[in-house]
C-alpha cells in the first residue's frame, strides 16, 4: 500500500492528511446504538477494513458482558468483510435495504436481527424524508481524494451520495487496489429536492450525464480516513447450463418476434438485467444474436455486458455498480480507457428512478423464487416466512418498464419444489406488474389476458411436466366453486407449501 504524505498518495487534499488513521482507530469512533450508512452494492465498493475492525471491537465488548449493536444501511448486498463480519459478531440490530450474506440471512430468519426490505429506488428518498430516523455516521470507500477535497467514487455508487449528505460524521476508506482510471466514469446527481419542490430528472438516453464525477463532502464532517489495499469481493459466474440456455433462448426468440411485429425497434430498447447466472446467460446470448447498437440502463454490470461492449454490440451501459468475475475485473482494468467511455455509474436513486425507467422504455429481466398460476411473483421469501435476499430493484423496473420478464428454472431441490404453484406464499410483484414469465419449459406472454387466460398459459407453457397435471386439476376444480374472476380453493391454495414443510416435497 502506498504510504500517506508521499507524492503517490491518493489523498491529494493536504488539509485532510491529519485525519489519516488506522481502521481500529476509525472503528473506535462508531458508538453502540448508532446508525451507520456504508457504501457497497453487490460485492463492490464496500469498506473493507473499518467493518472488520468494528466487528472485532464488538466481540470484545460482548466478551465483557456489554451490549453493542449498530444499525447498518447500504446500497444493496456487500461482502463477508462487512455484512458477514458484523453479523457473525452479533453486531447488527437493523439491516436495510438488501442483503445476501448467509449469516445475515440466518440471523434474520431466527429473529436475532431486524431487516427492512425496501425498493432500492426508495431508500435515498426515505432517508431524506426522515422516515428511517437519523443517520449518524457514513463509512464510504473511494478511489481517491482530489486537491479540492472532492471524492473519487469506487466501483459502485449506490446510496453513497445520500449517506455523505445525511450523516453527521463521515469515515473514508481510500482503496489503492482500485484503478485510478475509474475517475470520470461516474455521474453523481445533486439536483434532487424534497416535495413540493421536485423537478423532472431529465435523462432521455442512457448515455446522458446530468451530474458530476465526484462526491462532495465538507471537510469538517470527515472524522477519519483509512488507507487500504483490498480488492472487491468479485463474483464467479458458472458457465450457463442447459436450463439457463433454454431460458435465454426463449427470451431472445420472443424479442426477435417483437421486432418483427414492430413492437420493438431493431436495436431493442435499453436493457436491465438482475444479478445471477440466468440473467448473465441472457445478456451473453445477445452476443451472438441479430441485435446491434444495444444500450442498457440497469443496476449492475456483469461479465456478459462487458463482452457485449467489447464486441461492439452494446454501445453504452448505465448502472450503479460493477459486479464482475476475477476475469471481468482483469478485462476492465486492462482496457479501462475504452470502457470508461461506454460505462456510467450513477447513484441508485437515478439508476432505479421510476420516471427515467418509464421514459426510456426499459426491457427488464429479473429472477424470481416462484410464480403462481395468475402471475403473482414471489422474489424474496422461501415458503412464505424465510427471507432469501430481498426485492432489490426488481420492483422499480417491473412496475415502470416497457417489458417485464421474470425468470427461473421450473424446479428446485431436485424436483421437490415447483416454481409454478397455485398461489405464491409471499407476493412481491402482483399480477398487475408481471408481463412475461419464463422457465426452461417455455414462455408465457401474459399481456392483455384475463386471470383465467393467464392461468392456462402459465400452466401449459411454464410448469414442469411433473407438476402440470396437478396444476390443471387445481385450476379446473377451482373453477367449479365460488367467484370466477380469479378462481381459488382457499383451503388448498397454499397446500403445496404446507406439504413441502411437512414431507420435504411438493409431489
HELIX and SHEET records of a PDB file:
HELIX    1   1 UNK A   14  UNK A   19  5                                   6    
HELIX    2   2 UNK A   23  UNK A   27  1                                   5    
HELIX    3   3 UNK A   50  UNK A   63  1                                  14    
HELIX    4   4 UNK A   80  UNK A   84  3                                   5    
HELIX    5   5 UNK A   85  UNK A   88  1                                   4    
HELIX    6   6 UNK A  102  UNK A  109  1                                   8    
HELIX    7   7 UNK A  120  UNK A  129  1                                  10    
HELIX    8   8 UNK A  160  UNK A  166  1                                   7    
HELIX    9   9 UNK A  180  UNK A  182  5                                   3    
HELIX   10  10 UNK A  219  UNK A  221  5                                   3    
HELIX   11  11 UNK A  242  UNK A  261  1                                  20    
HELIX   12  12 UNK A  277  UNK A  285  1                                   9    
HELIX   13  13 UNK A  286  UNK A  288  5                                   3    
HELIX   14  14 UNK A  303  UNK A  311  1                                   9    
HELIX   15  15 UNK A  326  UNK A  334  1                                   9    
HELIX   16  16 UNK A  336  UNK A  340  1                                   5    
HELIX   17  17 UNK A  348  UNK A  351  1                                   4    
HELIX   18  18 UNK A  354  UNK A  360  1                                   7    
HELIX   19  19 UNK A  394  UNK A  400  1                                   7    
HELIX   20  20 UNK A  413  UNK A  415  5                                   3    
HELIX   21  21 UNK A  431  UNK A  433  5                                   3    
HELIX   22  22 UNK A  451  UNK A  462  1                                  12    
HELIX   23  23 UNK A  465  UNK A  478  1                                  14    
HELIX   24  24 UNK A  495  UNK A  503  1                                   9    
SHEET    1   A 7 UNK A 114  UNK A 115  0                                        
SHEET    2   A 7 UNK A  92  UNK A  96  1                                        
SHEET    3   A 7 UNK A  70  UNK A  73  1                                        
SHEET    4   A 7 UNK A  35  UNK A  38  1                                        
SHEET    5   A 7 UNK A 137  UNK A 145  1                                        
SHEET    6   A 7 UNK A 151  UNK A 153 -1                                        
SHEET    7   A 7 UNK A 214  UNK A 215 -1                                        
SHEET    1   B 7 UNK A 114  UNK A 115  0                                        
SHEET    2   B 7 UNK A  92  UNK A  96  1                                        
SHEET    3   B 7 UNK A  70  UNK A  73  1                                        
SHEET    4   B 7 UNK A  35  UNK A  38  1                                        
SHEET    5   B 7 UNK A 137  UNK A 145  1                                        
SHEET    6   B 7 UNK A 169  UNK A 175  1                                        
SHEET    7   B 7 UNK A 222  UNK A 228  1                                        
SHEET    1   C 4 UNK A 186  UNK A 187  0                                        
SHEET    2   C 4 UNK A 343  UNK A 346  1                                        
SHEET    3   C 4 UNK A 314  UNK A 319  1                                        
SHEET    4   C 4 UNK A 294  UNK A 297  1                                        
SHEET    1   D 5 UNK A 271  UNK A 273  0                                        
SHEET    2   D 5 UNK A 363  UNK A 367  1                                        
SHEET    3   D 5 UNK A 403  UNK A 407  1                                        
SHEET    4   D 5 UNK A 436  UNK A 439  1                                        
SHEET    5   D 5 UNK A 442  UNK A 445 -1                                        
SHEET    1   E 2 UNK A 300  UNK A 301  0                                        
SHEET    2   E 2 UNK A 321  UNK A 322  1                                        
SHEET    1   F 3 UNK A 377  UNK A 378  0                                        
SHEET    2   F 3 UNK A 370  UNK A 372 -1                                        
SHEET    3   F 3 UNK A 420  UNK A 421  1                                        
SHEET    1   G 2 UNK A 381  UNK A 382  0                                        
SHEET    2   G 2 UNK A 386  UNK A 387 -1                                        
SHEET    1   H 2 UNK A 411  UNK A 412  0                                        
SHEET    2   H 2 UNK A 417  UNK A 418 -1                                        
END                                                                             
